[in-house]
Amino acid sequence: MRTINHLGSNQLTTLCNQSLRRLSTEGRPGVTFKRLLDEHDQIDEALGALEALVNAETADPIGAMLALSKLAHELRVHLANEDSMLYTRLAVRLDPTYARAAVRFATEFAELRRDWDVYLREWQLDSIESDWPTFCKETAAMTLRLAERVRAENAILYPTALRVGLLALRKSEGAGIAA
């Protein structure tokens, strides 16, 4: 299997252009830099609540399940708004060096998303209750990865998307559309 590092810039551009042809719009209406950052704040809050429960002296499987459900909800909302094709659009808009970085960012995100799905399937209330120590250990590792991803998107992905015109800063007042 060829990795992204083996793709030439023309192949990478072709791949990205093929993906772009499937898009009907440049971005989701109403999704702005501010909105994505606000959603990240909600995710950070949910991560903090879950981390507090797994770091507490007393096991609280029901509380952990509720906090995990809240985090999963916040992530679903965010992922519905954060167009996964943002990565592809960035790869097409940027020079080849940055395009490869955008594709690497997307690949890392896909891996995290797969791991998150496995984590959610594995850690239901019965498994949390029966193996609290392992749940706590795996949750600490997963929340760290998610928090790191939020920081990377805030610091790198979204500012770049804003700079190249893929995201508006915020909705324009009274117009109901992104500025």
HUVENCOR-V522314 format. One record per pair of residues at least 12 apart in sequence whose ideal C-beta (glycine too) atoms are under 6 Angstrom apart, sorted by the first residue. I is the first residue (numbers start at 1). J is the second residue. If there is no record, write none. Layout:
I|J ; I|J
This chain:
4|103 ; 9|96 ; 12|99 ; 16|88 ; 16|91 ; 16|92 ; 19|88 ; 23|85 ; 28|83 ; 31|81 ; 32|168 ; 32|170 ; 32|171 ; 32|178 ; 33|158 ; 33|162 ; 33|167 ; 33|169 ; 34|170 ; 36|158 ; 39|78 ; 40|150 ; 40|154 ; 42|74 ; 43|74 ; 43|150 ; 46|70 ; 46|71 ; 46|74 ; 47|143 ; 47|147 ; 49|67 ; 50|67 ; 50|71 ; 51|143 ; 53|67 ; 54|136 ; 54|139 ; 59|132 ; 61|128 ; 61|129 ; 64|128 ; 65|125 ; 86|161 ; 87|102 ; 87|105 ; 87|106 ; 89|166 ; 90|102 ; 91|103 ; 93|164 ; 112|145 ; 112|149 ; 119|142 ; 123|135
